[in-house]
Amino acid sequence: MTYKIRIKGHMDTKWVDWFDGLQITHEKDGTTTIYGPLPDQAALHSILRKIRDLNLQLISVKQGKLDPENEISTNSNGGVHIDD
């Protein structure tokens, strides 16, 4: 499965290697997107623990499949959204 995780603020690029090859993008709205495939729920929880350990504020986690334009399309339950 592919995941798109949004966090508040721009994460320092020195942590890129800590996120197991996932794509990290600084968005114009001041958030950071962590994006890519994870093999299972254990890998997802590992990434979420790293976000917690860095004291980053989680905005949302969405699960889906890649569409042809390399963007995520959410699954039937729309992923999980956590409001500020």
N, CA, C and O of each residue as an XYZ file, in Angstrom:
336
protein
N       0.829     -1.185      0.000
C       0.000      0.000      0.000
C       0.871      1.245      0.000
O       2.003      1.236      0.484
N       0.327      2.294     -0.544
C       1.002      3.583     -0.579
C       0.356      4.501      0.453
O      -0.861      4.488      0.635
N       1.181      5.292      1.122
C       0.691      6.198      2.151
C       1.137      7.618      1.857
O       2.226      7.856      1.335
N       0.266      8.555      2.205
C       0.576      9.978      2.130
C       0.344     10.534      3.532
O      -0.783     10.576      4.025
N       1.434     10.956      4.154
C       1.393     11.445      5.529
C       1.733     12.933      5.499
O       2.748     13.331      4.927
N       0.889     13.744      6.111
C       1.151     15.189      6.165
C       1.462     15.589      7.592
O       0.806     15.155      8.539
N       2.486     16.432      7.723
C       2.835     16.962      9.034
C       2.904     18.474      8.960
O       3.127     19.049      7.895
N       2.712     19.109     10.099
C       2.737     20.567     10.175
C       4.186     21.040     10.117
O       5.062     20.472     10.768
N       4.426     22.081      9.334
C       5.752     22.667      9.230
C       6.615     21.962      8.195
O       6.236     20.928      7.647
N       7.769     22.536      7.942
C       8.719     21.935      7.019
C       9.758     21.160      7.816
O      10.553     21.748      8.550
N       9.749     19.847      7.670
C      10.685     18.979      8.367
C      12.096     19.240      7.845
O      12.296     19.399      6.641
N      13.055     19.282      8.736
C      14.454     19.485      8.350
C      14.902     18.333      7.450
O      14.644     17.167      7.747
N      15.570     18.669      6.359
C      15.977     17.654      5.385
C      17.032     16.691      5.927
O      17.285     15.656      5.310
N      17.646     17.003      7.051
C      18.624     16.065      7.623
C      17.977     14.754      8.068
O      18.682     13.773      8.304
N      16.654     14.721      8.186
C      15.946     13.521      8.628
C      15.473     12.646      7.465
O      14.867     11.600      7.703
N      15.727     13.036      6.235
C      15.234     12.302      5.068
C      15.633     10.821      5.122
O      14.793      9.956      4.875
N      16.870     10.520      5.435
C      17.331      9.124      5.479
C      16.628      8.307      6.553
O      16.593      7.079      6.475
N      16.075      8.969      7.544
C      15.405      8.284      8.650
C      14.057      7.706      8.226
O      13.471      6.905      8.954
N      13.563      8.104      7.060
C      12.225      7.706      6.626
C      12.243      6.672      5.506
O      11.364      6.662      4.644
N      13.247      5.804      5.527
C      13.286      4.579      4.720
C      12.986      4.777      3.230
O      12.256      3.980      2.640
N      13.535      5.818      2.623
C      13.383      6.012      1.189
C      12.058      6.608      0.746
O      11.798      6.700     -0.454
N      11.216      7.015      1.683
C       9.964      7.661      1.303
C      10.265      9.054      0.756
O      11.252      9.686      1.134
N       9.405      9.516     -0.133
C       9.559     10.848     -0.727
C       9.090     11.894      0.281
O       8.011     11.766      0.859
N       9.904     12.928      0.486
C       9.548     13.998      1.416
C       9.514     15.309      0.643
O      10.489     15.690     -0.004
N       8.375     15.995      0.721
C       8.168     17.222     -0.037
C       7.710     18.336      0.889
O       6.793     18.149      1.690
N       8.349     19.496      0.779
C       7.901     20.691      1.494
C       6.838     21.363      0.633
O       7.103     21.754     -0.503
N       5.649     21.492      1.179
C       4.522     22.064      0.440
C       4.477     23.583      0.621
O       5.002     24.117      1.599
N       3.848     24.267     -0.327
C       3.732     25.733     -0.279
C       2.913     26.213      0.908
O       3.076     27.348      1.356
N       2.028     25.353      1.424
C       1.171     25.762      2.550
C       1.864     25.624      3.897
O       1.231     25.803      4.937
N       3.167     25.304      3.893
C       3.923     25.207      5.141
C       3.923     23.829      5.773
O       4.410     23.664      6.891
N       3.384     22.833      5.076
C       3.372     21.469      5.593
C       4.430     20.636      4.872
O       5.012     21.070      3.879
N       4.662     19.446      5.388
C       5.548     18.479      4.745
C       4.730     17.244      4.422
O       3.932     16.789      5.242
N       4.928     16.699      3.227
C       4.285     15.449      2.828
C       5.343     14.355      2.780
O       6.395     14.514      2.162
N       5.045     13.244      3.442
C       5.881     12.043      3.403
C       5.074     11.018      2.629
O       3.956     10.684      3.022
N       5.626     10.514      1.534
C       4.823      9.767      0.579
C       5.577      8.550      0.049
O       6.770      8.631     -0.244
N       4.878      7.428     -0.073
C       5.466      6.266     -0.711
C       4.876      4.964     -0.216
O       4.006      4.949      0.655
N       5.362      3.868     -0.785
C       4.842      2.552     -0.413
C       5.454      2.053      0.886
O       6.630      2.282      1.170
N       4.632      1.368      1.663
C       5.077      0.687      2.876
C       4.562     -0.742      2.807
O       3.429     -0.970      2.382
N       5.376     -1.708      3.218
C       4.992     -3.105      3.031
C       3.849     -3.592      3.917
O       3.121     -4.512      3.542
N       3.687     -2.974      5.098
C       2.664     -3.463      6.026
C       2.387     -2.427      7.113
O       3.000     -1.361      7.146
N       1.456     -2.761      7.995
C       1.072     -1.866      9.078
C       2.227     -1.628     10.053
O       2.338     -0.539     10.616
N       3.073     -2.614     10.256
C       4.221     -2.450     11.151
C       5.145     -1.347     10.629
O       5.655     -0.545     11.411
N       5.360     -1.305      9.321
C       6.204     -0.262      8.721
C       5.550      1.108      8.883
O       6.237      2.093      9.155
N       4.233      1.180      8.718
C       3.517      2.441      8.914
C       3.685      2.918     10.351
O       3.978      4.090     10.587
N       3.503      2.027     11.300
C       3.641      2.401     12.708
C       5.066      2.843     13.031
O       5.270      3.719     13.871
N       6.037      2.247     12.375
C       7.427      2.664     12.555
C       7.624      4.114     12.103
O       8.285      4.895     12.786
N       7.054      4.466     10.962
C       7.141      5.838     10.456
C       6.417      6.796     11.400
O       6.920      7.882     11.687
N       5.246      6.401     11.880
C       4.492      7.256     12.793
C       5.237      7.457     14.114
O       5.168      8.537     14.700
N       5.943      6.435     14.586
C       6.768      6.573     15.798
C       7.900      7.576     15.564
O       8.219      8.372     16.447
N       8.497      7.537     14.388
C       9.572      8.482     14.066
C       9.040      9.908     14.056
O       9.706     10.826     14.536
N       7.848     10.096     13.514
C       7.223     11.423     13.521
C       7.006     11.877     14.956
O       7.291     13.025     15.299
N       6.507     10.986     15.786
C       6.297     11.302     17.208
C       7.615     11.616     17.900
O       7.708     12.590     18.647
N       8.644     10.792     17.655
C       9.936     10.982     18.309
C      10.599     12.298     17.924
O      11.362     12.865     18.706
N      10.306     12.790     16.708
C      10.832     14.078     16.270
C       9.955     15.240     16.744
O      10.227     16.401     16.439
N       8.903     14.911     17.490
C       7.973     15.901     18.021
C       7.328     16.734     16.910
O       7.153     17.946     17.036
N       6.979     16.039     15.810
C       6.310     16.684     14.686
C       4.805     16.521     14.845
O       4.340     15.511     15.373
N       4.051     17.504     14.393
C       2.599     17.453     14.522
C       1.984     16.783     13.301
O       2.098     17.284     12.182
N       1.334     15.652     13.524
C       0.669     14.891     12.470
C      -0.628     15.584     12.067
O      -1.447     15.934     12.917
N      -0.804     15.779     10.755
C      -2.045     16.371     10.242
C      -2.953     15.283      9.690
O      -4.137     15.236     10.021
N      -2.404     14.398      8.842
C      -3.250     13.352      8.259
C      -2.414     12.184      7.779
O      -1.219     12.308      7.511
N      -3.085     11.039      7.678
C      -2.517      9.821      7.107
C      -3.563      9.278      6.148
O      -4.703      9.028      6.539
N      -3.172      9.094      4.884
C      -4.094      8.529      3.899
C      -3.455      7.317      3.256
O      -2.264      7.312      2.942
N      -4.255      6.305      3.068
C      -3.820      5.060      2.441
C      -4.501      4.942      1.097
O      -5.671      5.299      0.961
N      -3.791      4.448      0.109
C      -4.404      4.275     -1.194
C      -3.484      3.572     -2.158
O      -2.507      2.934     -1.765
N      -3.808      3.696     -3.417
C      -3.012      3.112     -4.488
C      -2.534      4.227     -5.387
O      -3.161      5.283     -5.464
N      -1.431      3.997     -6.062
C      -0.917      5.000     -6.987
C      -1.826      5.114     -8.198
O      -2.260      4.104     -8.752
N      -2.112      6.339     -8.606
C      -2.805      6.524     -9.866
C      -1.758      6.857    -10.930
O      -0.589      7.035    -10.586
N      -2.127      6.946    -12.193
C      -1.141      7.148    -13.254
C      -0.298      8.409    -13.109
O       0.818      8.453    -13.626
N      -0.790      9.428    -12.427
C      -0.019     10.653    -12.261
C       0.818     10.634    -11.003
O       1.303     11.681    -10.575
N       1.004      9.465    -10.393
C       1.863      9.291     -9.224
C       1.336     10.017     -7.988
O       2.102     10.371     -7.091
N       0.040     10.232     -7.953
C      -0.605     10.794     -6.782
C      -1.405      9.684     -6.119
O      -1.695      8.662     -6.742
N      -1.751      9.879     -4.896
C      -2.482      8.855     -4.167
C      -3.985      9.038     -4.385
O      -4.487     10.162     -4.375
N      -4.684      7.948     -4.578
C      -6.143      7.977     -4.567
C      -6.559      7.201     -3.340
O      -6.136      6.061     -3.148
N      -7.378      7.804     -2.514
C      -7.697      7.193     -1.235
C      -8.560      5.962     -1.415
O      -9.257      5.802     -2.417
N      -8.494      5.100     -0.415
C      -9.287      3.881     -0.454
C     -10.730      4.180     -0.067
O     -11.090      5.337      0.152
N     -11.541      3.160      0.016
C     -12.982      3.343      0.223
C     -13.314      4.034      1.541
O     -14.328      4.726      1.626
N     -12.484      3.864      2.570
C     -12.780      4.551      3.826
C     -12.019      5.867      3.941
O     -12.014      6.484      5.006
N     -11.372      6.309      2.852
C     -10.813      7.646      2.795
C      -9.593      7.887      3.651
O      -9.177      9.037      3.800
N      -9.004      6.864      4.216
C      -7.844      7.066      5.066
C      -8.248      7.628      6.417
O      -9.428      7.626      6.766
N      -7.299      8.098      7.158
C      -7.521      8.636      8.482
C      -7.136     10.094      8.463
O      -6.074     10.439      7.944
N      -7.955     10.954      9.006
C      -7.636     12.377      9.062
C      -7.661     12.824     10.510
O      -8.609     12.541     11.241
N      -6.620     13.518     10.916
C      -6.542     14.055     12.272
C      -6.506     15.561     12.161
O      -5.582     16.115     11.564
N      -7.496     16.238     12.725
C      -7.558     17.703     12.653
C      -6.605     18.318     13.648
O      -6.266     17.722     14.670
N      -6.169     19.562     13.317
C      -5.332     20.344     14.239
C      -6.078     20.633     15.514
O      -5.539     21.280     16.412
